[in-house]
Amino acid sequence: MAGTSTTAFEPDSAMTRAMFVSMLYRMAGSPALTGSPSDIFSDCGSETWYADAVLWAAQNHITKGVAASSFAPEEILTREQMAAMLYRYALHTGAPAEICAQTGIKLSFLDESSIDDWARPGVAYCTGAGILNGKSSAIFAPQDAATRAMGAAVIFRLAA
């Protein structure tokens, strides 16, 4: 994971959607690509620092964007978005079926009703596999911002 400069990491700073797909892309080995993210998302130019990562994430169904033609790369990543991308990354990398089957786990967070339907499989997978935990044993906080420290922690756990 790269820092925010040559001398700073800023662990408590919010993570953007572009930052997180870039982490996943590097974890996947930064594979060669053809195409441009602007072919998929109107808000992602081919000359941006995150262009390859966004293209890779879209081509491999790790992200679907925030709308049909919008990725919102500089938007703050929410905890439920992080969980959904981690789950799709696990599916993309061929995670064993028994691990991905953890999506059937019953969520028991007090704020479970605030987890969007599209994010539920990801939250179940991540919490069941111990990749991304709740903010407490009772609260997941799906709409809260994911931090850079959280991003580093989940990548470490995913790689373990």
KAZI-V691498 format. One record per pair of residues at least 6 apart in sequence whose C-alpha atoms are under 7 Angstrom apart, sorted by the first residue. I is the first residue (numbers start at 0). GAP is how many residues later the second one is. D is the distance in whole Angstrom. If there is no record, write none. Layout:
# KAZI-V691498
I,GAP,D
I,GAP,D
This chain:
# KAZI-V691498
0,22,6
0,151,7
2,6,4
3,6,7
10,136,7
10,137,5
10,138,4
11,135,6
11,136,6
11,137,6
12,134,5
12,135,6
13,62,6
13,131,6
13,132,6
13,133,4
13,134,6
14,61,6
14,62,6
14,131,6
14,132,5
14,133,5
15,57,7
15,58,5
15,59,5
15,60,4
15,61,5
16,56,5
16,57,6
16,58,6
16,59,6
16,60,5
17,32,6
17,55,5
17,56,6
19,131,7
20,32,6
20,33,6
20,36,7
21,28,6
21,31,5
24,28,5
24,31,7
32,23,7
35,10,6
35,19,6
36,7,6
36,8,6
36,9,6
36,14,6
36,17,6
36,18,5
37,6,5
37,7,5
37,8,6
39,29,6
40,28,4
40,29,5
40,30,6
41,27,6
41,28,6
42,27,6
42,28,7
42,29,7
43,7,7
44,6,7
56,6,6
57,6,6
59,32,7
60,27,7
61,23,5
61,26,5
61,27,6
62,22,6
64,6,4
65,6,7
75,69,6
76,68,6
76,69,6
77,64,7
77,65,5
77,66,5
77,67,5
77,68,5
78,63,5
78,64,6
78,65,6
78,66,6
78,67,5
79,39,6
79,43,7
79,62,5
79,63,7
80,38,7
82,36,7
82,39,5
82,40,5
82,43,6
83,35,5
83,38,4
83,39,7
85,36,7
86,35,5
86,38,6
86,39,7
99,25,6
101,22,6
101,23,5
101,26,6
102,18,5
102,19,7
102,21,5
102,22,5
103,20,7
104,19,6
104,23,7
106,17,6
108,29,5
108,30,5
108,31,6
109,28,6
109,29,6
110,28,6
110,29,7
110,30,7
113,28,7
114,27,6
125,6,5
126,6,5
130,23,5
130,26,6
130,27,6
131,22,6
133,6,4
134,6,7
